[in-house]
Amino acid sequence: MSGEKKVVCVTGASGYIASWLVKLLLERGFIVKASVRNPDDPKKTEHLLSLEGAKERLHLLRADLLEEGSFDALVEGCEGVFHTAAPAMLSTNDPQAEIIEPTVKGTLNVLRSCVKVPSVKRVVITSSMASVFDNRKPLNSDEVVDETWFSDPVYCKEKKNWYVLSKILAEKAAWKFAKENGIDLVTIHPGIVIGPLLQPTLNLSLAIVLNLIKDGGKTSPLSVFSTADVRDVAFTHIQAFEVPSASGRYCVVGHVLHNYEALKILKELYPALSIPEECEDEKALFPKPQMSKEKAKSLGVNFTPLEVSFRDAVESLKEKGFIDI
């Protein structure tokens, strides 16, 4: 019970990664203050309130990313702050108002609340591999992507990759603010997160898995997956707070694979699925870069096997009623 008596907070606690983060924190004995946009919505809270230890050590608070001071009560008395809240959408009619502003302003609003609280020892922010490798540099199989890589905001704006742009701008703003205000900051950069759901709603990354299953990869926009199991991602967050030497950015990618490789695993796990046996033209595939695991492993992260992540994801999707196989 490494976290016994320690008080930490998690923003956007009803989300996919955050729900697992809350679960693991409670299992370790932490007292967890968790923010949700609407504590009165059972879809946002029931899966959290049913967690082991929630009755004794989970406290839900209302907070809004765009409201300055909204996180003051959440952060008060905490040693660690885990900021995971951010819009997760790929398309919108108003990217500035719906994606970029809530992500960037929300991050700064959380950090402003942290500055007011002397008890805060470290802030851990959930970013994404989106802010690491999305640039003009061509990726090939000899390339090793690591924490020294940064995505290009101009390139992402040209491509109208608003989600990626929001992650780039939020991370940049966070590091600037942390440096100016003496905040001990760590950022976590997972690939596409897969594994079981705790919340009742479908999130963006598991929607990609669901799409793969339903159409056999025919219309999937992603030709290469860089994946991480949701439990590994949550564990990395906790280690980033608990390990004194943790610092800077952490890429969290357990595996890199093509769509056809993901489909092959799914077919082996679920033979009844009507998905293609092999890719029609493997020569047309995007090159598959390598993702460095060294820094994540320095925190004690052991990456979950792909087969386990996919199986648990599909079983979870079945249990929640999103698929019937």
ABEGO torsion letter per residue (X at the ends): XAABGBBBBBBGAABAAAAAAAAAAAAAGBBBBBBBABAABAAAAAAAAABBGAAAABBBBBBBAABBGAAAAAABGBABBBBABBBBBABBABAAAAAAAAAAAAAAAAAAAAAABAABABBBBBBBAAAAABBABBBBAABBBBAABBBBAAAAAAAGBAAAAAAAAAAAAAAAAAAAAGBBBBBBBBBBBBEBBABABBBAAAAAAAAAAAAGGAABABABBBBBBAAAAAAAAAAAAABAABBEBBBBBABBBBAAAAAAAAAAABAABBBBABBABAAABBBBBBBBAAAAAAAGBBBBBAAAAAAAAAAAAAAAGABBX
